[in-house]
Amino acid sequence: MDTEGLFAPESAATARQQYAAVGTAASAVVREFARSAPIDADAGDVREDETLVQTAHEAIFASLLVVNLGTRAEFEDWLAARDREVETLGSDHVSQVAWHDAPFAGQVLAATYESEPAAAAATLRRQAFARLYREVVA
């Protein structure tokens, strides 16, 4: 089993703190992109709008969530030691699982995959943000 990522909030308060911590980075990324993109000044103002900064903020936070990658057996062994509700995205007929544990929500979100762990992890992180974190950090 492999584990990657930085954020594994144990509580809603920790999730909010970690989300807030990446806000400055989101603003900086959007601002620097707008400055360096070959666009006119009026379009640059549009690119730095609040919606774009919010999208970057969410994407940065989601990309830092901890994801475990392993076989279905490793996932089942890991899950046996925890009392969590599980939602699985994907097929039951593939051998690999990516999962994110959200203890504050009592949930694990998992995504199955066969051969693309990076794609599975990216999809799982976006889904985890939308399903488990968006309302918590709003």
N, C-alpha and C positions, 0 to 999 in steps of 0.2 A: 504494500500500500504506500502511495506517495501522498504527501500533504503539501499544498502550496497556498500562498496568500498570507495576509497579515492580520486581517480583522476577523475575530471570532467572538463577538460580543456576548457576554453571559447575561446581560440585562438590557432592557430597553434604554436605560439611562446611558449605559456604555455605548450602545449603538448611536444614540444621539450625539455623544461626545466625539466619537470617531468620525461620524458624518460631518460634524461641524469642523473638525480638524482639517478636512480636505477642501473646505470651501475656498480658502485663499488660493490653493493650487488651481482649482477650477477657473476662478476669475483670471488668474495669471495666464493659463493656457489659452483661454478664449481671447484675451487682450493681445497676447503675442501672435496668435494666429491671425487676428484681424490686422495687425500691423504688418505682418510679413506677406500676407496673401496679395496677389496682384489684382486688387479691386479698387474702385474709386472710393473717395471719402464717404459719400452717402451710404454706399453699401457696407462700408466698414462699421458705421454706426449701427446698422441693422445687425451685423454679425456679433456685436458686443451686447445685444439686448439680454434682458433678464431670462428669457426662455432658453436661450442658448447656454448661458452660464449655469442655469439650473440643470439642463441636460448633461453638461460636462460634469457638474458636481455629482449627480447620480451615477454617471458612468465611472468616474474615478473611484467613488466609494465601492460600487459593485465589483470593480476589477480587483479590489484589494481583499475581498471576502475570502476566508479560508475554504478551500475545497479539497476533499479527500478523493483520491482516484485509486480504484482497485478492482479486484475481481468481485463477482457477485458473492462468493463465499466470504471474502474479506469484509464486504459490506454487511452481510448477515451476522458475522461474528462481532463486528463493531457494534451493530445495532442491538444485539442480544444483551449487552451490558448497560443499555439505556432504556428509559421509559419515555419513548417519543412517538408522536403520531408521524407517519411517513406518507409523503406524496411522491409518487414516482412518475417521471415523464419519460416516455419512450416505450420500448418493447420489452416484454418479459423474456424474449428469445435471444438476447445478446449476452455476452459474457462479462462485460465490464460495466462498472457503475462509478459515476461521479456524484458526490453528495456534500451537502452543506448542512451543518447542525446549527439550529437557532434555539438554544436552551430557554431563552426568555419567552419564546412562543410555544415551547414544548413540541417543536416540529423539526423534522428533517426533510429537506427537499432533495430528491435524487433524480439523476438523469442517466439513462443507460446509453452505452455506445459500444461499438465494436473495435474501431481502429483509429479514432481521432480524439485523443484525450484533451488536447487544447481547445478544440471546437466544443466538446462537451462541457468543459469547465467554463468557457465563456458564455455558453447558453445558460448553464445552471446559474451563474452569477447574475445574469440579467433577470432571470426568472425569480431568483431568490430576492433580489431587490424589489421587484414588482409585487411579489406575493407576501413577503415577510417584513420588509423594511420600510417601504414607501410611507405607509400610514404612521409608523413609529417615529420616523425622523421629520415628518411634516410639521 
